[in-house]
């Protein structure tokens, strides 16, 4: 059972890399995101509010900017798949779902500004510092809620194991992204905007010979 879980985790991680991370800019932003997420992981034991601010203002914005603005949306010749097909088979949050999640994140401070109690949840904020800390608490709840929502959703549309594997992948992505993309900024400085996908070709050849 553990072996199957780890194999599915490896598959989800590999599919995420080969389908959705062709741009060297996107990879570089994922490197920045991973490093800042790890800082947030440490800070959550000391100040969860600060961890939430790091997670959303640095980690999530850099990560999603890479997907929205720099990742190619045309036909993926390397994997022989259309952008629409990749969006349809995405296990986690595809671009459409990310728009919903990021919209909720962006609008939450506006709601708090006009309703300082947030429907009676908070004591009304009295200073900009109070406002930011309450926003951070909302963002922390959105992050946890978004993770749990998609995990449970996968329980029903796929199976429990797929959901748990995906949640594990998301929580451990910062570690794997550092390993996968630490060279991306160097390639980018050399003028390489798109990953040639040599690792994908090698992986495919290995599967064919297996």
C-alpha positions as CSV (number, residue, x, y, z in Angstrom):
1,X,0.0,0.0,0.0
2,X,2.8,2.4,0.9
3,X,4.6,1.4,-2.3
4,X,1.5,2.2,-4.4
5,X,1.0,5.5,-2.6
6,X,4.6,6.6,-3.3
7,X,4.4,5.4,-7.0
8,X,1.3,7.5,-7.5
9,X,3.0,10.5,-5.8
10,X,5.9,10.1,-8.2
11,X,3.5,9.9,-11.2
12,X,1.6,13.0,-10.1
13,X,4.8,14.9,-9.5
14,X,6.3,13.9,-12.9
15,X,3.1,14.7,-14.8
16,X,2.9,18.1,-13.2
17,X,6.5,18.8,-14.2
18,X,6.3,17.5,-17.8
19,X,2.9,19.1,-18.6
20,X,2.9,22.4,-16.8
21,X,6.5,23.6,-16.4
22,X,8.0,24.2,-19.9
23,X,8.8,27.9,-19.4
24,X,12.2,28.7,-17.8
25,X,10.6,31.8,-16.3
26,X,7.9,29.7,-14.8
27,X,10.5,27.3,-13.4
28,X,12.5,30.2,-12.0
29,X,9.4,31.7,-10.3
30,X,8.7,28.2,-8.9
31,X,12.2,28.2,-7.5
32,X,11.5,31.5,-5.8
33,X,8.1,30.3,-4.6
34,X,9.6,27.1,-3.2
35,X,12.3,28.9,-1.2
36,X,9.8,31.4,0.2
37,X,7.3,28.6,1.0
38,X,10.0,26.8,3.1
39,X,10.6,30.1,5.0
40,X,6.8,30.2,5.6
41,X,6.9,26.5,6.8
42,X,9.4,27.6,9.4
43,X,7.5,30.7,10.4
44,X,4.2,28.9,10.9
45,X,5.6,27.5,14.1
46,X,6.5,31.0,15.4
47,X,3.9,33.3,13.7
48,X,1.3,31.7,11.5
49,X,0.1,35.2,10.4
50,X,3.5,36.1,9.0
51,X,3.7,32.7,7.4
52,X,0.4,33.4,5.6
53,X,1.6,36.7,4.4
54,X,4.8,35.1,3.0
55,X,2.8,32.3,1.5
56,X,0.3,34.4,-0.4
57,X,2.2,37.6,-1.2
58,X,5.4,35.9,-2.3
59,X,5.0,32.2,-2.8
60,X,1.6,32.0,-4.4
61,X,1.8,35.1,-6.5
62,X,5.2,34.2,-8.0
63,X,4.0,30.6,-8.5
64,X,0.7,31.4,-10.2
65,X,2.2,34.3,-12.2
66,X,4.5,31.7,-13.9
67,X,1.5,29.6,-14.9
68,X,-0.8,32.5,-16.0
69,X,1.6,34.7,-17.8
70,X,4.6,32.7,-19.0
71,X,3.7,29.0,-19.4
72,X,2.9,28.3,-23.1
73,X,-0.7,27.7,-23.9
74,X,-0.3,26.2,-27.4
75,X,0.0,22.6,-28.5
76,X,2.5,20.7,-26.5
77,X,4.5,18.8,-29.1
78,X,6.8,17.2,-26.5
79,X,3.9,15.4,-24.8
80,X,1.6,15.5,-27.9
81,X,-1.2,17.2,-26.0
82,X,-3.3,20.3,-26.4
83,X,-3.6,22.9,-23.7
84,X,-7.3,22.1,-23.4
85,X,-6.5,18.4,-22.8
86,X,-4.0,19.2,-20.1
87,X,-6.4,21.5,-18.4
88,X,-9.1,18.8,-18.5
89,X,-6.8,16.1,-16.9
90,X,-5.2,18.3,-14.4
91,X,-5.5,16.6,-11.0
92,X,-5.2,19.7,-8.9
93,X,-6.1,23.3,-9.7
94,X,-6.2,24.0,-13.4
95,X,-6.2,27.6,-14.6
96,X,-9.9,28.0,-14.3
97,X,-10.0,26.8,-10.8
98,X,-7.0,28.9,-9.9
99,X,-8.9,32.0,-11.2
100,X,-11.6,31.3,-8.7
101,X,-9.2,30.7,-5.8
102,X,-7.1,33.8,-6.6
103,X,-10.2,35.9,-7.0
104,X,-11.4,34.8,-3.5
105,X,-7.9,35.7,-2.2
106,X,-7.8,39.1,-3.8
107,X,-11.3,40.1,-2.8
108,X,-11.1,39.0,0.8
109,X,-9.3,42.2,2.0
110,X,-12.0,44.3,0.2
111,X,-14.7,42.5,2.1
112,X,-12.9,42.9,5.4
113,X,-12.3,46.6,4.7
114,X,-16.1,47.3,4.2
115,X,-17.1,44.9,7.0
116,X,-14.4,45.1,9.7
117,X,-15.9,42.3,11.7
118,X,-16.2,40.0,8.6
119,X,-19.8,39.0,9.4
120,X,-19.1,39.0,13.2
121,X,-15.9,36.8,13.1
122,X,-13.4,39.4,14.1
123,X,-13.1,42.3,16.5
124,X,-13.2,45.4,14.3
125,X,-9.7,46.3,13.2
126,X,-8.4,49.6,14.6
127,X,-5.1,50.2,12.7
128,X,-3.4,49.2,9.4
129,X,-1.4,46.6,11.3
130,X,-4.6,45.1,12.8
131,X,-6.1,45.0,9.3
132,X,-3.1,43.2,7.8
133,X,-3.0,40.6,10.5
134,X,-6.7,39.9,10.1
135,X,-6.3,39.7,6.3
136,X,-3.4,37.2,6.9
137,X,-5.7,35.1,9.1
138,X,-8.3,35.0,6.3
139,X,-5.6,34.1,3.7
140,X,-4.4,31.3,6.0
141,X,-8.0,30.0,6.2
142,X,-8.4,30.3,2.4
143,X,-5.1,28.3,1.9
144,X,-6.1,25.5,4.2
145,X,-9.7,25.5,2.9
146,X,-8.5,25.4,-0.8
147,X,-6.2,22.4,0.0
148,X,-8.9,20.5,1.9
149,X,-11.7,21.3,-0.6
150,X,-9.8,19.9,-3.6
151,X,-8.6,16.9,-1.6
152,X,-12.1,16.0,-0.6
153,X,-13.4,16.8,-4.1
154,X,-10.9,14.3,-5.5
155,X,-12.2,11.7,-3.0
156,X,-15.5,11.8,-4.9
157,X,-14.5,12.3,-8.5
158,X,-11.4,10.0,-8.4
159,X,-10.7,8.1,-5.2
160,X,-9.5,8.7,-1.6
161,X,-5.9,7.7,-2.5
162,X,-5.7,10.1,-5.4
163,X,-6.9,12.9,-3.1
164,X,-4.4,12.1,-0.3
165,X,-1.5,11.7,-2.8
166,X,-2.4,15.1,-4.3
167,X,-2.5,16.8,-0.8
168,X,0.9,15.2,0.0
169,X,2.3,16.4,-3.3
170,X,1.1,20.0,-2.7
171,X,2.6,20.1,0.8
172,X,5.9,18.7,-0.3
173,X,6.2,20.6,-3.6
174,X,8.5,23.2,-2.2
175,X,11.1,20.6,-1.5
176,X,10.8,18.9,-4.9
177,X,10.6,22.3,-6.8
178,X,13.9,23.3,-5.3
179,X,15.5,20.2,-6.6
180,X,13.9,20.4,-10.0
181,X,14.3,24.1,-10.8
182,X,17.4,25.4,-9.0
183,X,19.2,25.6,-12.3
184,X,16.3,27.3,-14.1
185,X,17.5,30.9,-13.3
186,X,21.0,30.0,-14.8
187,X,19.4,28.7,-18.0
188,X,17.2,31.8,-18.1
189,X,20.2,34.1,-17.8
190,X,21.7,32.3,-20.8
191,X,18.7,33.2,-22.8
192,X,16.9,29.9,-22.7
193,X,13.2,30.7,-22.4
194,X,11.8,27.2,-22.9
195,X,13.1,24.0,-21.4
196,X,14.1,21.7,-24.2
197,X,12.7,18.8,-22.3
198,X,15.7,16.5,-22.5
199,X,14.7,14.9,-19.2
200,X,11.2,14.2,-20.6
201,X,12.7,12.5,-23.7
202,X,15.1,10.4,-21.5
203,X,12.2,9.4,-19.2
204,X,10.1,8.4,-22.2
205,X,12.9,6.3,-23.7
206,X,13.4,4.6,-20.4
207,X,9.7,3.7,-20.2
208,X,9.8,2.3,-23.8
209,X,12.8,0.1,-22.9
210,X,11.3,-1.0,-19.6
